[in-house]
């Protein structure tokens, strides 16, 4: 069952039992206190307030299906989990746009109020950071010192917040988080980044002569870095929150055509939705066209994914890293009437 449907059922079940889908407070913290605290540091929006409220949820079991019994939502929740908690469970509408994380997550992790964590399926634990970029296991939780402020008595929280928000304390928090992230990288395989690098090093020069790499998404920081922004500007492209983010975006200055590469370890093929979304970006940018390649590390990985999902869009290419001398065009079979 899809996550959205599961969360919708949770809400319907609660309403059928004549109880609210979410309580007035999680861990003793109501939305009013969250709003007060975020306004005091000039970070309040409704989406951010509801995000913090979701990350206090210690009533629902973790929405990671492989998480051990007793693991709670507040121990770590992915962008999709938070988007569904806020949009569906709390509000009874549609999930938040996950690309909007730059608005409702980033301003809080930049202060250290929210920590990045990763659900390691091998150890069944959350570890610091996002060692595998764009992984569905990348998650977030509230920092303990920020939760302490939210839970503090009325007469104390403002003083605690004044100390917490000082620049030197923010810097120390972020430095500590960075150190913990580096330690986590050795615990997981960075296969996705390796596959992206192989695509740029071997696939692009051989199959896409004349194309320049103008954007690579192999990190988990800013959605578009300053160097990427300069490259995109030169190519006449402005990526918005509504646009899908490719692993690699290339541009041919002579033909003014784009090419997208998606490197797949666990998911993320060039499917119909991605083709439609990025084709719209190309048209909006005045480009002559756009092409796509899905990259797999091995034939067995490709077979495993496509044997189950069969979601590679017709008219796009497939390249296998272990068989690098050729790529394959996926074409739809048309039955003559």
Secondary structure as UniProt FT lines:
FT   HELIX           3..16
FT   TURN            17..18
FT   STRAND          25..26
FT   TURN            27..28
FT   STRAND          29..30
FT   HELIX           31..40
FT   TURN            41..42
FT   HELIX           46..54
FT   TURN            55..56
FT   TURN            65..66
FT   TURN            69..70
FT   HELIX           73..75
FT   STRAND          77..78
FT   HELIX           79..84
FT   HELIX           85..90
FT   HELIX           98..100
FT   HELIX           101..104
FT   HELIX           106..109
FT   TURN            110..112
FT   STRAND          114..120
FT   TURN            121..124
FT   STRAND          125..128
FT   TURN            133..134
FT   TURN            136..137
FT   STRAND          138..142
FT   HELIX           144..151
FT   TURN            154..156
FT   HELIX           157..164
FT   HELIX           167..185
FT   TURN            186..187
FT   HELIX           191..198
FT   HELIX           199..203
FT   HELIX           204..207
FT   TURN            209..210
FT   STRAND          211..216
FT   HELIX           226..235
FT   TURN            241..242
FT   STRAND          248..252
FT   TURN            253..256
FT   STRAND          257..264
FT   HELIX           272..284
FT   TURN            285..286
FT   STRAND          289..296
FT   HELIX           299..308
FT   TURN            314..315
FT   STRAND          316..320
FT   TURN            321..322
FT   STRAND          323..330
//
